[in-house]
Amino acid sequence: MEGARTCCITCRFSPASKSMCVLLLLLAGSLLSTTHAVPTSSLSLAPIAADEQALHSFRALVTGDPHGVLSSWTSGNGTSANVTGMCSWRGVGCHSRLHPGRVTSLELPSSNLTGAVSPFLANLTFLRTLNLSHNSFSGNIPWELGFLPRLWYLDLRHNSVQGMIPLSLARASKLRILQLEYNSLMGEIPANLSSLPELEVLDVGANQLSGAVPPSFGSLSKLTYLGLYLNNLAGGIPPSLEYGMDGKASIQGDVYSYGVLLLEMFTGKRPTDSLFQGGKTLQSYVSACHPDRIMEIVDPTVLPLNNGYLSILDSSCDGIDAKKLQECMASIFRVGLQCSQESSRARMHISNAIRELEVINDALVNDC
């Protein structure tokens, strides 16, 4: 009955999901018609087969896989020996002791995948973790994901997903981590996300969101981090929310934005540039050259070096030793990287960042 109820909801809201409904109804009918006629071990194969079909449907919407990440996703021959074969597929995890063989996680971060996020992932009813971050998925976030009853971690950051944040995500009552930053999402932040009792992290930074921050977010008693940076939001942080989080809603977001701004200023690149696709980010671009090759990525328009010296910072400066300059640039980028860590707990406090930049500035000035 539970499967049938889910199907009715799907059909009512999205005619495009009829094929998913048919799949669920066929599976439900199969179970009803075979009761008392087929051994219990055979009955358990139906939901496992549904999980495998959902994964194949996900793969069907992946239009680019240059590194063959999904090459291991091949079906078994249907025998009991191969029923759990999908659990060995790359990125797929089956970690339920009570329900062995059911998919509980799908994690494919930084895999250079392109395509659309499949709505058929909603058929993975035991899914707890969905991590497709740092890829190039586009299209809308499937509203069907909100009907995953066990989902607690949803990470779609650093992709190219568009449209609005689905209102249906508020139905995923166990959701604790929701990371959607660095996409092209539009519209307002759904106020009904405040009904998620377990929500701890909500990051929607670096999108094109508008409107006000819902005051109802102040009721999220477990919320420890709220990322709102680099959007088109109106107003500020509602007092009930900022005070309830001890200021973490505003401070940590500002620190992240500050770090990204430093990296942008001194590389001349933006996180949304075409260079940063398939899991490559502005941070990883800088990290790859830090500290020894840092001068290779410094924007020449910011630091016009003619004779190995810096002349743009101070017109009264006759010259700065090139080695000293490299050390200072490495220090600036280190601050930018530490401020823009993905984990809010790992980020440098804004007061420490300012203090370190003042030290760097003094070192440059004293060398003039």
N, C-alpha and C positions, 0 to 999 in steps of 0.2 A: 504493500500500500504506500509505503514511503516513496518508492521510485515513481509510482503512478502520480502521486501528488506533485512531486517535483516536475514531472513532465507537463502537467496541466499548467503550472505556473509558467514554464518555458514557452509553451505554445501561445498563451494569452498575450505575452509581452513581445515576443519576437517570432514572427512567421518564418524567419530564416533559420530558426533552430528546429524545424519540424523533423529533419533527419535525425537529430539527436533524440527527439521524443520517440520516434519510431524505434530506435535502437533500445531505449529503456523499456518501452512497452513489450518489445519482442523478448527481451531478457526476462521481464516479469512474467509474461505468458509462458515462457519455457519452464520457469521454476514451478508455476502452478500446475501445469499439465504433467510434469514428471514426478510430482510428489507421490511417494509410496511405490513408485515404479522403477526408480533408479537409485543405486547406492548413494549414501550421503557424500562419499568422496567425489562422486561425479557432479553432485549439485554444486559443490564449492568451485567448480571450474568456471561457471557462468560469470560471476562477478570479476574473476581474474581475467577472463577473456574480454570483458567490457573495459577493464583497465588498459589492456593491450591495444584494443581498438581505439581508445581515446588517445593513446600515445601515437598511434599511426596517423590519426587525424591531425594531431599537432604537427607531425613531421610533414604531412601533405601541404601545410600552409607555409612551410619553410622554403623560401625560394632561393636561398643562397647558403651554402655550407662549404666554403672554400677549403677548409681543413679536414673535412670528412668526419666531423665530430659525431654525426649521427650514423656513421657507416655500420656501427655495431647493432643498430636497431633492425634486426631481421627476425621474422616470426619463426617459431618452432613448427613442428609438423602436427601439433594438436595433441600429442600423447602426454600422459601425466608426467613423463620425465622432463618435458620441455615447458610445462605450464608456467614455471617461475623463471623462465629464461630471460624475460624482460627485466628482471631485477638485476641482471648483470650488464644491462645496457648502460652506456656511459651517461652519467647524470641522473640515473634513475635509482631510487632507494626504496627498499621494502623492509621497514623496521618495526612492524607490528607483531608482537608475540602472540596476541590473541587471534590475529587474522593474517597468518603468513601468506606471502605471495601478493598481498595488496600493496599498491604503490602509495608510499607515504611522503616521498619527496621527489621533486624534479629540479635539479640544479645544473644550469648550463651557463654560468657567468663567463663573460669575456671569451665567447666562442666564435665571434665573427659571423653570427647567424643573421640573416635577413628574412623578411616575410612578415606575416601577421600572427598575433597571438591567438591561438585557436580557442573558440568557445567550448569545444568538446573537452577541454581540460576539466570542466565542471563535472564530468562523469567520473573523475577520480575522487570518489567520495571519501577516501581515507587520506587524501592529500593534506599534509600539514605545512610543508615548505615548498614555495614556488619562487625560484630565483633565476630570472632571465636577464639580470643586469649586465650592463656594458656590452650590449649587442646593437643591432640596427633594426629591431622590430619597429614596424610602423602600423598605421591603422588605429582603431579605437581599442581601449581596454574592454574586453568582453564583459558585459554586465553579468553574464552567467557565473563569473568567478565568485560573486557574492553568495552563491548558494552552496559553497563548499563548507560543510558543517564543522570540519576539523581544522581548517586553515588558520594558522597563527602567524605565518611569515610570508609576506608578499613583497617581492623586490623586483621592480621593473625600471629602476633608475638607469640613467645614461642609455636611453634608446631614442626612438623618434615617434613614440606613440602620440596620438592626437586626440581631439575631441574633448569631452568632459569627463570628469571623474565620476564613474557610475554611482548612482545613489544606492544601488543594490549592495555595495560593499558594506554598508551598515548592517546587513543581515549576517555577515560572517562574524558571529558573536565571540568567537575565540581569537580574533585577530589581535595580535600584540604589536607587530612590526609592519608598517606600511610605508614603503619607500618608493616614491614616484618622481624624484628630483631629476633635473636635466632631461626633460622631454619637451613636447610642444602642446601640453594640455591647456585648454581654454575654459572659460566660464568661471563660475564661483566654486569655492570650496564647499562641498556638501555639509550643511549643518547637521544632518542626521548621523554623521560619523561620531557625534558626541554620544550616541547610544551604544558605542562599543565599550563594554565595561573593562576589558583587559588591555586596551590600547596603551602602549608605552612609548612608542616612537612613531611620529607622523612627519614625514619630510616630503614636501611638495615644492621645494625651492627650484629656482631656475626653470620656470615654465612661463606661461602667458596668462596666468590666472588673474582674475579681477574681482571686484567687489570687496566686501569687508570680511574680516576674520570673525567667524561665528562666535558670539559671546557664550553660547552653550558649551563651547569647548572647556569652559571653566569647570564643568562637571566631570571631566575626565580625571578621576582621582589618581590613576596610575601613570598618567602621561609624564614622562621625564624629558622629552625633547620634541620640540615643534619647529621644523624648518620652513620658513616662509620667504626666504631671501630671493632676490632677483625675480620678482613678479610685478604685477601692476595693481597691487592691492591698495585699497583706500583705507584711510584711518590708521590707527595703530593697534597695538595689542590690547584687547579688552582687559581692564583692571582685574576682573575676576580670574582671568586666565594667567596673567603675568604674576600676580601675587600668589596664586595657587601653585605655580611652578617655580617660585623663588627667582623669577627673572630669567629662567633658562630659555623661555620662548624667544626673547629678544637678544640676549647676550650671545648665545651660541650661534644663532643665525648670523648675527653681525660679524662674528669672528670668522666664520666660514667665508662670507662674502668678501671680507677684508683680505683674506688669504688669496682668494681667486683673483681679486683686483690686483694684488701685487704681481701675481704670475702673469696676468694679462698685460700690465703696464710694461714689464721688462722683457717680455717675449714678443709683444706685438700680436699675440694670437688670442682668440676667444675659445671658450670651451665648446661652442657650437660650430666651429670651423670644420670644413669637410675633412681636414686632416685627422680629426679625432672620431674615427669610426671603428667598429669591430672590436670594442673593448679598450681602445686606446683613448686616454684622457689627457687633458692639459697637465694634470699632476704626474701621470706616468711619463709624459714627454719630458718634463723637467727633471724628474727623478733619474731618468736614463743618462742624463749628462751631469748630474750633480755628484760631487763638486768639481772634479778635475776638468771636465769639458764644458763647463757652464758658459764660457764665453761664446761657444758655438751657437747658442740659442738666444743670446741677448739681441734684442731688436737694435739694429745699427742706427736707426733714427733717434733712439733714446741715448745711445752712447756712441757718438761719431768719433771713432778713434783714427787719427791721422798719423800720429807718431808714437803709438802705444800709450797715449795719454788721454785722459778724459777732460774735455773742456766745456761741457754743457752745464755742469752743476754750478760752477762758480766762475764768473768772468775774470775774477782776480786771481784765479788759480793758474799758475804757470804750467803745472803738470803734476800728474799723479803716477807713481810707479805702476807699471802694468801688472806686476805680481800682486801688489797691494789692491789694485782695482779688482782683480779676479777674486781675491779673498773676500772683499766686501760684497761683490755680486753673489758669491756663493752663500754668504750670510743672509743676504736679502731673500734669496730664493729658499733658503732653509726656513726662514720665518713664514714665507708664503705657503710652503708645503705643510708645515706644522699647524698653521691656522686652518688649512683646508682639508684636514684629515676627515675621512668619511665617518669615523666614530667621533661623536661629540665629546666623549670622555678623553680622547687622545689629543684634542685640539689645545693649542696654546691659549692661555688667557689673554684677553686684549691688552691688559696693562703690561704684561710681560712682552708682548709683541711690540708695543710702542717703545718700551724701554730699550729693547734690543736694537730697534731701528735708530733710536737716538744715539746709541753707542756707535753704530755703523757710520752715521752721519758725522759724528765727532772725529772718527778715525780718518774719514776722507778729508774733512776740513783741516785737520792738524797736519795732513800730509801735503797741503798746498803751500 
